[in-house]
Amino acid sequence: MAIKQATGFILIAVAAYFVRPLLPDVLRGPEVWWVIWACIAACGLFLVASAVRFKQPNAGVVTGVIALRLGGGTVPLAYRLANPPTGWVKFADADIATLQVDGPVVVKFTADWCANCQTIEQLVFGTQDQMDALGEQGVALVKADLTKRGAPGWPLLAELNPARAIPFTAVYLPGESSPRKLTGIYDAGELNENLGLNREEAK
């Protein structure tokens, strides 16, 4: 029974993740990951409390280990998600044509409800070192957040990708009239290849 009750906290965490795109902008920032973490940690604490309450020593040890894994083990991930690296320019504030004159421009179309988009975010742009390495090569990074239906990036996405499917990333290189397109999940190597950067330059 205690396990079934404890999973309620996990369901709340899942609900918080899926309801995030529906929240006002001020409430759907990266800080929401701490709310999700708190629900997961509460699940572990509830299991420990239940074991103590019903005087089950062996179960208490097991649930204690689970609680540490759920709470402590997920702190680094929660911290990373709640403190994303800086370096992005908002699509609404970007003049792609002007930026393209000075160097490569990466326009990443994303949304809070797109799990594959979040995967790319962590794999390719997830650390400050990754962002800084691209910035040092003169790459301008533009994020088009399509979480809302009226987001300004939708018309450009429809123009570049009629299916309007994301993940989708457009790479604009100086002197090229059309952007190079990355669809689906890709890694840093594929991005660097399209940017014309080799791995040594990207480090």
C-alpha positions in Angstrom: 0.0 0.0 0.0 2.8 2.4 0.9 4.5 1.9 -2.4 1.2 2.6 -4.3 0.8 5.8 -2.2 4.4 6.8 -2.8 4.0 6.6 -6.6 1.5 9.4 -6.2 4.4 11.8 -5.8 5.9 10.5 -9.0 2.6 11.0 -10.8 2.6 14.6 -9.5 6.1 15.1 -10.9 5.0 13.7 -14.3 2.0 16.0 -14.2 4.2 19.0 -13.5 6.4 18.2 -16.5 3.5 17.9 -18.9 1.6 20.9 -17.6 4.6 23.1 -17.9 3.9 24.2 -21.5 0.4 25.4 -20.4 1.7 27.7 -17.7 2.3 31.4 -18.1 5.9 32.3 -19.2 6.7 33.5 -15.7 5.9 30.1 -14.2 7.4 27.8 -16.8 11.0 28.7 -16.4 13.8 26.2 -15.7 13.0 26.6 -11.9 10.1 24.2 -12.4 12.6 21.4 -12.4 13.1 21.9 -8.7 9.4 21.4 -8.2 9.7 18.1 -10.1 12.7 17.1 -8.1 10.9 17.9 -4.8 8.1 15.5 -5.8 10.6 12.7 -6.5 12.4 13.3 -3.3 9.1 13.3 -1.4 8.4 9.9 -2.8 11.6 8.6 -1.2 10.9 10.3 2.1 7.4 8.9 2.2 8.7 5.4 1.8 11.1 5.8 4.7 8.4 7.3 6.9 6.1 4.5 6.1 8.8 1.9 7.0 9.5 3.6 10.3 5.8 4.0 11.1 5.1 0.3 10.6 8.3 -0.7 12.4 9.9 -2.6 9.6 13.7 -2.3 10.2 14.8 -4.2 7.1 12.4 -2.3 4.9 13.6 0.9 6.5 17.2 0.2 5.2 16.0 -0.6 1.7 13.7 2.4 1.5 16.5 4.6 3.0 18.7 3.6 0.1 15.9 4.2 -2.4 15.3 7.7 -0.8 18.9 8.6 -1.1 18.9 7.5 -4.8 15.7 9.4 -5.6 16.5 12.5 -3.7 20.3 12.9 -3.6 21.0 11.1 -6.9 18.8 13.4 -8.9 20.1 16.7 -7.4 22.9 17.1 -10.0 20.4 16.5 -12.9 17.9 18.9 -11.4 20.5 21.6 -10.8 21.7 21.3 -14.4 18.2 21.5 -15.9 17.3 24.4 -13.6 20.4 26.3 -14.5 20.7 26.0 -18.3 23.8 27.5 -20.0 23.6 31.1 -21.3 24.4 32.2 -24.9 21.1 32.0 -26.7 19.5 34.9 -28.5 15.7 34.9 -28.6 14.3 34.4 -32.1 12.1 37.6 -31.7 15.2 39.6 -31.0 17.4 38.2 -33.8 18.1 39.5 -37.2 19.3 36.4 -39.0 20.4 38.1 -42.1 22.6 40.6 -40.2 24.0 37.9 -37.9 24.8 35.7 -41.0 27.1 38.4 -42.4 29.4 38.1 -39.4 29.5 34.3 -39.1 27.4 31.1 -38.9 24.0 31.2 -37.4 22.3 28.3 -35.7 18.5 28.6 -35.3 17.1 25.8 -33.1 13.4 25.4 -33.2 12.2 23.8 -29.9 9.3 23.6 -27.5 8.8 22.6 -23.9 6.5 19.8 -24.9 9.0 18.3 -27.4 11.0 15.6 -25.6 13.4 15.1 -28.5 14.1 18.8 -28.5 15.1 18.6 -24.9 17.3 15.7 -25.7 19.2 17.8 -28.3 19.3 20.6 -25.8 21.2 18.4 -23.3 23.4 16.5 -25.8 24.6 19.4 -28.0 24.0 22.6 -26.0 23.7 21.3 -22.4 26.9 22.7 -20.9 28.3 26.2 -20.7 31.6 24.8 -22.2 29.7 23.6 -25.3 28.0 27.0 -25.7 31.2 28.9 -25.2 33.1 26.7 -27.7 30.6 27.6 -30.4 30.6 31.3 -29.4 34.4 31.4 -29.6 34.1 30.2 -33.2 31.8 33.1 -34.0 28.6 31.0 -34.1 25.4 32.9 -33.2 22.9 30.7 -31.4 19.3 31.6 -31.9 16.5 29.8 -30.1 13.0 29.8 -31.5 10.7 28.7 -28.7 7.5 27.2 -30.2 5.8 26.2 -27.0 3.0 28.7 -27.7 0.9 28.5 -30.8 1.5 32.2 -31.6 5.2 32.1 -31.2 7.1 34.2 -33.8 9.2 31.3 -35.0 6.3 29.3 -36.5 6.2 31.1 -39.9 9.9 30.5 -40.6 9.6 26.8 -39.5 6.7 26.4 -41.9 8.8 28.0 -44.7 11.8 25.8 -44.1 10.0 22.6 -43.1 6.4 22.4 -44.5 5.6 19.6 -42.1 6.3 22.0 -39.3 7.8 19.1 -37.3 10.4 19.6 -34.6 13.2 19.0 -33.6 14.4 21.1 -36.5 17.6 23.2 -36.7 18.6 25.6 -39.5 22.3 26.4 -40.0 22.9 29.6 -41.9 26.4 30.0 -43.3 27.9 33.3 -44.6 27.5 33.4 -48.4 24.9 30.7 -48.6 21.4 31.7 -49.6 19.7 28.7 -48.1 20.2 27.2 -44.7 21.5 23.7 -44.0 18.8 21.6 -42.3 19.1 19.2 -39.3 16.0 17.2 -38.6 15.3 14.9 -35.7 18.0 14.1 -33.1 21.6 14.9 -34.0 24.8 15.1 -32.1 27.6 17.7 -31.8 29.6 16.1 -34.5 26.8 16.6 -37.1 26.3 20.2 -36.0 30.0 20.9 -36.3 30.1 19.3 -39.8 27.3 21.5 -41.0 29.0 24.5 -39.5 32.2 23.7 -41.3 34.0 23.2 -38.0 36.2 20.2 -37.3 36.3 18.7 -33.9 39.6 20.3 -32.9 38.3 23.8 -33.8 35.0 23.1 -31.8 36.9 22.3 -28.6 
